[in-house]
Amino acid sequence: MRLRVAGVAAFVLAAAAVAVPAQSGSDHGNSIVIVTGQQPTTPIPTLMEGAAASVGNLELADQLFLRLAGLGPTVMTAGDRGFVPLLARSWTRRDSVTLVFDLDPRARWQDGVPVTARDVVFTFGRAQNPKLAPRLAVLLQHIVSVSAEGERRVVFRFSHPYSEQLYDATFHVAPLPAHLLDTMPPEEVGRSSFVTQPVGSGPYRLVRNVPGQFVELAANQSFFLGKPGIQRVILRIAADPDARINLLLSGEGDALDNVIPPLDNLRRIGADSSIRLIPVPSPVVGFLLFNHRDPSDSSRPHPILSDLRVRRAITLALDRPSLVRVVFGSYGEVPYGPVSPLLWIRHGAPRPARQNLGEARRLLAAAGWLDSDGDGTLDRGGQPLALRLALPNTSAVRRQLSLLVQEQLRQLGIRVELNQLDFPVWIERRTAGKFDIDFASTSEDPSPSGLSQGWSCNGGTNVGRYCNPRVDSLIEHAVLARRDPATAWHQVLQQIEADAPATFLYAPTFVYAVKRRFHNVTIMPASSWMQLRGWSVGR
């Protein structure tokens, strides 16, 4: 296959005139229409940077390109167990800093060329180049070298022993075909026809991608791990949640990637006996983030929230389980620390503190906050205990919860002003630290090491300016821990909870909807449709 360098725009404009394929149904045999709100644009390893590192791109890439190994059902990222072979049929250790992968000799690119060690070395060379892939370069910073020993063996060397070496070598990037790309100037790959006509190693190949409408995939008939049971896949794009549900219920869709609240959406879908609802641990955690610095002058501490007693009082004032039940029903929980249901460290962690209004009042009184004038709002030195809660107007979940939070805190004497902002404005202000409390929601990687981004002193997403060197030290210890890493991570969570940099509010379970005519259905927490190749269609 000869690749050409050309603008993607021409492809997009031409594709826009293509009609959406006929909708799936029993007359379509081995096909599926997955309704999603995620628009894939550049599902190519080493090109998914910045906005392109989206769920849509990452999940489509998993259909086109195989990793060396995949996370197993436990989503355990620490240690060398819990992974399943993909392009690599096995791996062994030479020492504490060296992993050796033996590639499956059956593995082929979709043009028939064998997958070799050359492909892995080439890909990691791109992925570790900060000019080409700055996000990946940071994630792979502990990999010192990737080298080939013959056609089928790849050797990874790491800078030091730590528990997630295998995870780092396999999760972040899937190999690319060197025979098609390594003669091209590295910066030209993103402008080449490979972006729109990729040649992968996965169970499906890309047929066409029509932005805002659909993505069409066809089964790789020579896929070395077995021909997929479903021959044709349509990802139907619909930005509006109600439109997605209507496509599913009308029969134009076969599966829905996540049924978001309100709970009536689940009831509507659950009433259809031809559809099954499948709960899956989500990577999402939502929290009220406290600003430790004065929004008007970041050189000064926040006049109210720099006081640990106030932050703890806010958490204790809230009946968090009831808030979660109202919005998520049984499909959500209160997290202990900044931990989503996806992270394995949630198992064995302590239970979150329950509402304790008496203790909350005691803490506030100790901090000098009393209702001196009887107006129902606490005050100190003539100033009311009033805070602004910033949130994006695009999140119905956070809008609903913010009203409930506002009322519960009002009953304690804390006045909360809701500041709903257009999404770009909200991002701009939170990044600049222009808030008292920010209603944040984050989607986490499977590895707990990602917690350093938001909760260490120099974390890239630590917009609340929370800093405790002990937390940094505990995170470093947990990352390096090779024996009992769970206990080390629980110590991190315990210290974060003690510092109360945020009120950790909700950790939802995602709920997928799939027509019952599909069998062997498995949805993976870290990549929803990873096991789609093993599904089959009933008659």
C-alpha positions in Angstrom: 0.0 0.0 0.0 1.4 3.4 -0.9 0.6 6.2 1.5 0.2 9.8 0.3 0.5 13.0 2.3 -2.6 15.0 1.9 -5.0 17.2 3.8 -7.7 15.4 5.8 -10.1 18.1 4.9 -10.7 16.9 1.4 -11.6 13.4 2.7 -14.0 14.9 5.3 -15.8 17.1 2.8 -16.2 14.3 0.3 -17.5 12.0 3.1 -20.0 14.5 4.3 -22.2 13.8 1.3 -22.4 10.1 2.1 -25.7 9.0 3.5 -25.9 7.2 6.9 -26.0 3.4 6.2 -29.3 1.7 6.5 -30.2 1.0 10.1 -29.5 -2.2 11.8 -32.2 -4.8 12.5 -32.9 -8.5 12.3 -32.7 -8.3 8.5 -29.1 -7.1 8.7 -27.6 -10.4 10.0 -24.1 -10.0 11.4 -24.1 -6.3 11.9 -24.5 -3.9 14.8 -25.2 -0.2 15.2 -23.7 1.3 18.3 -25.2 4.7 19.2 -22.7 7.1 20.8 -22.1 10.7 21.5 -18.4 10.4 20.9 -17.1 11.5 17.5 -13.8 9.8 16.5 -11.5 12.0 14.5 -7.9 10.6 14.6 -7.9 7.1 16.0 -4.2 6.6 15.3 -1.6 5.7 18.0 0.9 8.5 18.7 -1.5 11.0 17.1 -4.1 11.1 19.9 -2.8 14.2 21.7 -4.6 17.1 23.3 -8.3 17.1 22.3 -7.6 14.1 20.1 -7.0 12.0 23.3 -10.8 11.6 23.5 -12.8 8.5 24.4 -14.1 8.3 20.9 -10.6 8.1 19.3 -9.2 5.8 22.0 -12.0 3.3 21.8 -12.1 3.2 18.0 -8.3 2.8 18.0 -8.8 -0.4 20.0 -10.8 -1.9 17.2 -8.1 -1.0 14.6 -4.9 -1.6 16.5 -3.9 -4.2 19.0 -1.7 -3.5 22.0 1.0 -5.9 23.1 -1.2 -7.1 25.9 -4.5 -6.0 27.4 -5.9 -5.4 30.9 -7.8 -8.3 32.2 -11.3 -8.1 33.8 -9.8 -7.1 37.2 -8.3 -3.9 35.6 -5.2 -4.5 37.9 -2.4 -2.3 36.6 0.2 -3.3 39.3 2.4 -6.4 38.8 2.8 -8.7 35.9 -0.5 -10.7 36.4 -3.9 -9.6 35.3 -2.9 -9.0 31.7 -4.0 -11.0 28.6 -1.9 -11.7 25.5 -2.7 -9.7 22.3 0.2 -9.0 19.9 2.6 -10.5 22.4 1.9 -14.2 23.1 4.1 -14.1 26.2 6.4 -12.0 28.3 9.2 -12.7 30.8 11.5 -10.9 33.2 15.2 -10.8 32.9 15.6 -8.7 36.0 13.8 -6.0 37.9 14.1 -3.4 35.1 13.9 -5.6 32.0 10.8 -7.0 30.3 11.0 -9.2 27.3 8.0 -9.7 24.9 7.7 -12.5 22.4 5.3 -11.5 19.6 2.7 -14.0 18.3 4.0 -15.3 14.9 0.5 -15.3 13.6 0.0 -11.6 14.0 -0.5 -9.7 10.7 -1.2 -6.2 9.6 -4.4 -5.8 7.6 -2.3 -5.8 4.4 -0.9 -9.2 5.2 2.5 -8.1 6.4 3.7 -9.8 9.6 3.8 -7.7 12.8 7.5 -7.6 13.9 9.7 -6.2 16.6 10.6 -3.4 14.2 7.0 -2.1 14.4 7.2 -1.9 18.2 10.5 -0.2 18.3 9.4 2.3 15.6 6.2 3.1 17.5 7.8 3.7 20.8 10.4 5.9 19.2 7.5 8.1 18.0 5.6 7.9 21.3 8.6 9.0 23.4 9.3 12.0 21.2 8.0 15.0 23.1 7.7 17.0 19.8 5.4 14.4 18.3 3.5 13.0 21.3 4.0 15.1 24.4 1.3 13.4 26.4 2.7 9.9 25.7 6.3 11.0 26.3 5.4 11.9 29.9 3.4 8.6 30.4 6.4 6.6 29.0 9.1 8.5 30.8 10.3 5.6 32.8 11.0 3.4 29.7 14.7 3.9 29.0 14.9 1.8 25.8 12.9 -0.4 23.5 15.0 -2.7 21.3 14.5 -5.7 19.0 16.2 -9.1 19.3 15.4 -10.7 16.0 12.0 -10.4 14.3 9.7 -11.6 17.1 11.3 -10.4 20.4 11.2 -6.9 22.0 13.1 -5.9 25.0 12.0 -3.0 27.3 14.3 -1.5 29.9 13.1 0.7 32.6 14.8 3.4 34.7 14.0 1.8 38.0 12.0 -1.1 39.5 8.3 -0.2 40.0 5.0 -2.2 40.0 3.5 -0.8 36.7 6.2 -1.6 34.2 4.1 -4.0 32.3 1.2 -1.6 32.3 3.4 1.2 30.9 4.8 -1.0 28.2 1.4 -2.2 27.0 -1.5 0.2 27.8 -0.5 3.6 26.5 0.2 2.9 22.9 -0.4 0.2 20.3 2.2 -0.6 17.6 2.0 1.0 14.2 3.1 -0.6 10.9 6.7 0.5 10.4 6.8 -0.8 6.8 4.3 1.9 5.9 5.4 4.8 8.0 9.1 4.7 8.9 10.3 6.2 5.6 7.9 9.2 6.0 9.1 12.3 7.8 7.7 11.8 11.4 5.7 15.0 11.4 4.0 14.1 8.1 2.2 11.0 9.5 -0.7 13.1 10.8 -1.2 14.6 7.4 -0.9 11.4 5.4 -3.6 9.2 4.0 -2.9 6.7 6.8 -5.1 8.8 9.1 -8.2 8.2 6.9 -7.1 4.8 5.5 -5.3 3.2 8.4 -3.8 -0.3 8.2 -4.1 -1.8 11.6 -3.6 -5.2 13.3 -7.0 -5.3 15.0 -10.2 -7.2 14.5 -11.8 -4.5 12.4 -10.7 -2.2 9.6 -12.0 1.3 9.0 -14.3 1.6 5.9 -15.3 5.3 6.3 -15.7 8.0 8.8 -18.4 10.7 8.2 -18.1 13.4 10.9 -21.3 14.0 12.8 -23.0 11.0 11.2 -21.3 7.6 11.5 -18.2 5.5 11.4 -18.3 2.2 9.5 -16.1 -0.8 10.3 -15.7 -4.1 8.6 -14.4 -7.3 10.1 -10.8 -8.3 9.5 -11.4 -11.7 8.0 -7.9 -12.9 8.6 -7.6 -11.6 12.2 -5.1 -14.0 13.8 -7.0 -14.3 17.1 -10.2 -15.4 15.3 -12.6 -13.9 12.8 -15.0 -11.5 14.5 -18.5 -12.8 15.0 -20.0 -9.5 14.0 -19.0 -8.6 10.4 -20.1 -5.0 10.2 -20.1 -2.2 12.8 -21.7 1.2 12.5 -20.9 3.8 15.2 -23.9 6.1 14.9 -23.0 9.6 16.2 -25.7 11.6 18.0 -24.7 14.5 20.3 -28.0 14.8 22.0 -28.7 12.2 24.8 -32.4 12.0 24.1 -31.7 11.5 20.4 -29.4 8.6 21.3 -32.1 6.9 23.4 -34.7 7.4 20.6 -32.4 5.8 18.1 -32.1 2.8 20.3 -35.8 2.5 21.2 -36.9 3.0 17.6 -34.8 0.0 16.4 -32.3 2.2 14.5 -29.6 1.3 17.0 -28.6 -1.9 18.6 -26.5 -0.7 21.5 -26.0 2.5 23.5 -22.7 3.4 25.0 -23.9 4.9 28.3 -27.3 5.8 29.5 -26.8 9.1 31.4 -29.2 10.4 34.1 -32.0 11.3 34.8 -33.1 7.9 36.0 -36.2 8.1 33.8 -33.9 7.3 30.9 -33.1 3.9 32.5 -36.7 3.3 33.2 -37.7 4.0 29.5 -35.1 1.6 28.2 -35.6 -1.0 30.8 -39.3 -1.2 29.9 -38.3 -2.6 26.5 -38.0 -6.4 26.9 -35.7 -6.7 23.8 -33.0 -4.6 25.5 -30.7 -5.6 28.4 -29.0 -3.1 30.7 -25.4 -3.8 31.6 -23.7 -2.0 34.5 -20.0 -1.3 34.1 -17.6 0.4 36.5 -16.9 3.9 35.2 -13.7 6.0 35.2 -15.6 9.0 36.5 -15.4 10.7 39.9 -17.2 14.0 40.7 -16.2 16.3 43.5 -16.5 19.8 45.0 -12.9 21.2 44.6 -11.9 23.8 47.2 -9.6 26.6 46.2 -6.8 27.0 48.7 -5.8 30.4 47.2 -7.6 33.7 47.1 -9.3 33.9 43.6 -8.5 37.6 43.5 -4.8 37.2 44.5 -3.3 33.7 44.3 -0.3 34.8 46.4 -2.7 34.8 49.4 -4.5 31.9 51.1 -8.2 31.7 50.5 -10.0 33.8 53.2 -12.4 31.0 54.0 -11.4 27.7 52.4 -7.7 27.7 53.5 -9.1 26.6 56.9 -9.2 22.8 57.1 -12.0 23.0 59.6 -14.3 24.8 57.1 -13.5 22.3 54.4 -14.2 19.3 56.7 -17.4 20.9 57.9 -18.7 21.3 54.3 -18.1 17.6 53.7 -19.7 16.5 57.0 -22.7 18.8 56.3 -23.7 16.9 53.2 -25.8 13.7 53.1 -23.8 12.4 50.2 -25.4 9.0 49.9 -28.9 10.6 49.5 -27.5 13.0 46.9 -26.1 10.1 44.9 -29.4 8.1 45.2 -31.4 11.0 43.9 -29.4 11.4 40.7 -28.0 7.9 40.1 -30.3 5.6 41.9 -28.4 2.3 42.6 -25.9 3.2 39.8 -23.6 5.3 41.9 -21.7 5.5 45.2 -19.9 8.0 47.4 -16.1 7.5 46.8 -13.4 7.4 49.4 -11.0 10.0 48.0 -10.6 10.8 44.3 -11.2 7.2 43.2 -13.6 6.1 40.4 -15.1 2.7 40.3 -12.6 1.8 37.6 -9.6 2.0 39.9 -8.6 -1.2 41.6 -7.4 0.6 44.7 -11.0 1.3 45.7 -11.2 -2.3 47.0 -10.3 -2.5 50.7 -10.3 1.3 51.1 -12.1 2.8 54.2 -15.7 3.8 54.0 -16.4 7.5 53.4 -17.4 9.7 56.3 -21.2 10.0 56.8 -23.1 13.2 57.4 -22.5 14.6 60.9 -24.2 18.0 61.3 -23.2 18.3 65.0 -19.5 17.9 64.2 -19.8 20.3 61.2 -21.3 23.0 63.5 -18.6 22.4 66.0 -15.8 22.8 63.5 -17.4 26.0 62.1 -17.8 27.5 65.5 -14.2 26.6 66.4 -13.2 28.5 63.3 -15.2 31.6 64.5 -18.2 31.2 62.2 -21.4 31.9 64.2 -24.8 33.4 63.3 -24.4 36.6 65.3 -27.4 38.4 63.8 -29.9 35.5 63.5 -30.3 35.8 59.7 -29.6 32.1 59.2 -26.2 32.7 57.6 -23.0 32.2 59.6 -20.7 35.2 59.9 -17.3 36.1 61.2 -16.0 39.7 61.7 -19.0 41.1 60.0 -18.5 38.9 56.9 -21.0 36.2 55.9 -19.9 32.6 55.2 -20.7 32.9 51.5 -19.1 31.0 48.7 -19.5 30.7 44.9 -19.8 27.3 43.3 -18.7 27.2 39.7 -20.0 24.6 37.3 -20.4 24.1 33.5 -23.9 24.6 32.2 -23.4 21.5 29.9 -23.7 19.0 32.8 -27.2 18.2 33.8 -25.9 15.9 36.6 -23.8 18.7 38.2 -26.7 21.2 37.8 -29.1 18.9 39.7 -26.6 18.1 42.4 -25.5 21.7 42.9 -29.0 22.7 43.8 -29.2 19.9 46.4 -25.8 20.8 47.8 -26.8 24.5 48.0 -29.9 23.6 50.0 -28.1 21.3 52.4 -25.4 23.8 53.1 -28.0 26.6 53.5 -29.5 24.6 56.4 -26.1 24.7 58.1 -25.8 28.4 57.6 -23.5 28.4 54.6 -24.6 30.6 51.7 -23.7 29.2 48.3 -24.1 31.1 45.1 -24.3 28.9 42.0 -22.3 30.2 39.1 -23.2 28.3 35.9 -20.9 29.1 33.1 -20.5 28.3 29.4 -18.1 25.4 29.1 -15.1 27.4 27.6 -15.6 30.1 30.2 -15.7 27.5 33.0 -12.5 25.9 31.8 -10.8 29.3 31.5 -11.7 30.4 35.0 -10.9 27.1 36.8 -7.6 26.9 35.1 -6.8 30.5 36.3 -8.0 29.6 39.8 -10.9 32.1 39.6 -13.3 30.2 41.8 -14.2 29.4 45.4 -15.5 25.9 44.9 -15.3 24.2 41.5 -17.8 21.4 40.7 -15.3 19.1 38.9 -15.7 15.8 37.2 -12.7 13.8 35.9 -12.3 10.6 33.9 -9.4 8.6 35.2 -7.0 6.2 33.6 -6.9 2.6 35.1 -3.7 3.4 36.9 -3.8 5.1 40.3 -0.5 6.8 39.5 -2.7 9.3 37.6 -3.8 10.7 41.0 -0.5 12.7 41.1 -1.9 15.0 38.4 -4.7 16.4 40.5 -3.5 15.9 44.1 0.3 16.4 44.2 1.9 19.9 44.7 3.0 20.2 41.1 0.2 18.2 39.4 -0.8 19.4 36.0 -4.5 19.6 36.9 -4.1 20.8 40.5 -6.1 24.0 39.9 -7.2 24.1 43.6 -3.5 24.7 44.6 -3.7 21.9 47.2 -0.2 21.0 48.4 0.9 18.5 51.0 4.5 17.2 50.6 3.5 14.2 52.6 1.0 13.3 49.9 3.6 13.7 47.3 5.9 11.4 49.2 3.2 8.8 49.8 2.3 8.8 46.0 6.0 8.3 45.1 6.2 5.4 47.6 3.0 3.8 46.2 4.2 4.0 42.6 7.4 2.3 43.6 5.8 -0.3 45.8 6.2 -3.8 44.5 4.9 -5.6 47.6 1.4 -4.8 48.7 0.9 -1.7 46.6 -2.8 -1.6 47.6 -1.9 -0.7 51.2 0.5 2.0 50.0 -2.2 3.6 47.8 -4.7 3.4 50.7 -2.3 5.5 52.8 -2.4 8.1 50.0 -6.2 8.2 50.1 -6.3 8.4 53.8 -4.0 11.5 53.8 -6.0 13.2 51.0 -9.2 12.6 52.9 -7.7 14.0 56.1 -6.6 17.1 54.3 -10.1 17.6 52.7 -9.0 19.4 49.5 -12.4 18.5 48.1 -15.7 16.9 49.0 -15.7 13.7 46.9 -19.3 13.4 45.9 -20.1 10.7 43.4 -18.6 7.8 41.5 -21.2 6.5 39.0 -21.6 3.2 37.4 -22.0 3.4 33.6 -25.0 1.6 32.2 -24.9 0.3 28.7 -27.9 -0.9 26.7 -27.6 -3.8 24.2 -30.3 -5.6 22.2 -30.8 -9.2 23.6 -30.2 -10.7 20.1 -26.5 -10.3 20.7 -24.7 -13.0 22.7 -21.4 -13.4 24.5 -21.7 -9.7 25.3 -18.8 -8.4 27.4 -18.2 -4.7 28.0 -14.8 -3.7 29.4 -14.4 -0.9 31.9 -11.2 0.5 30.4 -12.3 0.3 26.8 -16.0 -0.4 26.3 -16.1 -2.3 23.1 -12.7 -4.1 23.4 -14.4 -7.5 23.3 -16.8 -6.8 20.5 -15.0 -9.2 18.3 -16.2 -12.0 20.6 -19.9 -11.1 20.3 -22.3 -13.0 18.1 -25.7 -12.4 16.7 -28.6 -14.7 17.5 -31.1 -15.9 15.0 
